[in-house]
């Protein structure tokens, strides 16, 4: 389960950033988070059984943030809706069509071996520059939210850096707890800090914008404790029929290709850690084809993003030494079960905007320096 805990940050942060921008309510966010858990488990099972057949975990990707925010902003600026919830439903349907359409294109590219050919002919500098540009384009997804409530955003940033770099080798009961879960610990502790300040009434007289950024919101907790059902089954088309248009498909394709190229490196790393031979071209192409199919599944269910292999979990394997497909598949089954427990999604939906934004900003920064030679 440690492997899945390391991906919890991205699984929760991605919809926490995107759903409010789409006009979604706390209820919508909770349901999307549960859907993300469910599809992550399903896609991981498919990848480990039919794709790379390695201990690879599939889940949402930060590469989709910029395209999704672009589509959401365009819809908000050009169309009128009777309520924000209606705007959320329409935007989600457009995203579903874009993700499914781009996934089908990626499936064709993977089956033809074009992704693998690209990796062989593109230099690391070319790929690195593209990933850097992608990261810089996500600036507005994290830092402004963190600055909206600096008393919450700054502690998240400091805690994640301290846990991830300075305390990463500190072990508790033989487990490098801080090194494995820096994002979860940083967000969790600051989340608790925000909850204490909220119930103490620190922000009762603050502006509406400050309350939105800094508090856990009493309405969110009322939803968790009373309104949210214990169980709900996410299902395909739960937001309505997907809307397919050329602009949506091409915009989402800008995220599918970088995510696929990034996944190839994860396949090689996972194979090395599992003691397996280096995956040949046909295995990589098959894994990418399955990943494209997983993106389509995420689009059919409606998760706001596609699916990609998680580098965080490859790092967890290197620390724990547990590189077993059976373990990964067991964790996937647990994730599927969590997807049906609505209270869990509702709990994560109460994360303050400043905490989520700061976690995203620092997480994206850590991804950029993950493989940098920091040791002298």
Number of C-alpha atoms within 10 A of each C-alpha: 12 17 25 23 17 23 22 17 21 22 22 23 24 25 25 26 20 22 25 17 18 26 21 23 16 22 17 20 25 28 28 26 27 30 29 32 26 27 30 29 27 21 26 30 26 21 26 22 14 13 20 25 17 25 28 30 29 30 30 29 20 21 24 26 23 23 21 27 19 13 20 23 14 12 18 17 8 7 8 11 12 7 10 17 16 15 20 24 19 22 28 28 24 25 31 34 25 29 37 28 24 28 29 18 17 26 23 15 18 24 18 15 18 14 22 22 13 11 15 10 8 10 10 11 9 10 14 12 11 13 18 12 10 19 19 13 14 20 14 13 21 23 18 16 23 27 16 19 22 17 15 25 29 17 18 30 22 14 18 26 19 16 21 21 14 12 16 17 16 13 12 9 6 7 13 17 19 23 23 25 22 24 27 19 19 24 25 15 14 22 23 13 15 23 21 14 16 18 14 10 12 14 16 14 9 12 9 11 10 15 20 17 24 30 29 25 18 13 11 22 18 11 19 24 14 10 13 22 13 14 13 15 15 20 12 15 14 15 19 15 16 22 17 17 13 11 12 22 22 17 20 29 23 16 23 26 19 17 23 23 18 17 22 22 15 22 25 20 20 25 21 15 17 18 10 12 9 14 19 10 13 14 16 24 25 20 27 30 27 23 32 29 22 27 31 26 23 29 30 24 22 30 33 28 30 35 31 31 26 24 23 22 24 23 20 22 22 15 14 13 11 16 22 13 18 13 14 25 22 13 21 28 18 16 22 21 15 20 27 20 19 23 24 19 27 28 18 19 28 24 27 28 27 30 33 27 28 31 27 28 23 19 21 19 13 16 13 14 10 13 8 9 7 7 4 3
